């Protein structure tokens, strides 16, 4: 079945970096864009951007430029989110989600990874 | 980027009908998709396009749209429908935006 499995929870100190992985299975990885979504504690969902899994070209939403990097390893059907110079406000659950774009029905995210909690604390 | 506005919370009696709305200018041009999120879990897709349900989503969930407003309706709400619901759509720059979220309580 189609699924996305993310790496486990992370605890980092301010100023450090973290790399979250998202391994896809059950479909052709390069046929669908991979999106990243942040959810801060007690808050809503925030779209961070996406990476074209065919070309490797990333697109970042406002507020997610500079310290956030999307990357791929297509040989193992895995997408990555790296965050550098971590701040306390980066504490959140980070989700990957496959995007489907179907003519006549628009775009949607399905499935989602299980989420990776990242805690930034000294 | 555009915004998608949802009511923060709604309640519904068990077995009754509840409609959750999502307002935004981009909805005049793009379909909304809807996601259910239960505490401690990842979101799941419940409605996409004009009114399409993924496999496994009960038919009590339906979607509609008019002008700048998209709606998710739960007809005959069940206890297991208690969750947060988010809409999503494209914005004018071609990027994506989530709604502010609605907490649904089943009484």
HADDOCK unambig.tbl for C-alpha pairs under 7 A between the chains (distance, minus, plus):
assign (segid A and resid 44 and name CA) (segid B and resid 100 and name CA) 6.25 0.50 0.50
assign (segid A and resid 44 and name CA) (segid B and resid 101 and name CA) 6.30 0.50 0.50
assign (segid A and resid 45 and name CA) (segid B and resid 98 and name CA) 6.29 0.50 0.50
assign (segid A and resid 46 and name CA) (segid B and resid 98 and name CA) 6.30 0.50 0.50
assign (segid A and resid 47 and name CA) (segid B and resid 96 and name CA) 6.51 0.50 0.50
assign (segid A and resid 47 and name CA) (segid B and resid 97 and name CA) 6.06 0.50 0.50
assign (segid A and resid 47 and name CA) (segid B and resid 98 and name CA) 6.81 0.50 0.50
assign (segid A and resid 105 and name CA) (segid B and resid 48 and name CA) 6.74 0.50 0.50
assign (segid A and resid 105 and name CA) (segid B and resid 49 and name CA) 3.91 0.50 0.50
assign (segid A and resid 105 and name CA) (segid B and resid 50 and name CA) 6.32 0.50 0.50
assign (segid A and resid 106 and name CA) (segid B and resid 30 and name CA) 6.89 0.50 0.50
assign (segid A and resid 106 and name CA) (segid B and resid 31 and name CA) 5.72 0.50 0.50
assign (segid A and resid 106 and name CA) (segid B and resid 49 and name CA) 5.53 0.50 0.50
assign (segid A and resid 108 and name CA) (segid B and resid 33 and name CA) 5.90 0.50 0.50
assign (segid A and resid 108 and name CA) (segid B and resid 48 and name CA) 6.44 0.50 0.50
assign (segid A and resid 109 and name CA) (segid B and resid 45 and name CA) 6.91 0.50 0.50
assign (segid A and resid 110 and name CA) (segid B and resid 45 and name CA) 6.24 0.50 0.50
assign (segid A and resid 112 and name CA) (segid B and resid 42 and name CA) 6.76 0.50 0.50
assign (segid A and resid 112 and name CA) (segid B and resid 43 and name CA) 6.90 0.50 0.50
assign (segid A and resid 112 and name CA) (segid B and resid 44 and name CA) 6.96 0.50 0.50
assign (segid A and resid 114 and name CA) (segid B and resid 42 and name CA) 5.41 0.50 0.50
assign (segid A and resid 115 and name CA) (segid B and resid 42 and name CA) 6.37 0.50 0.50
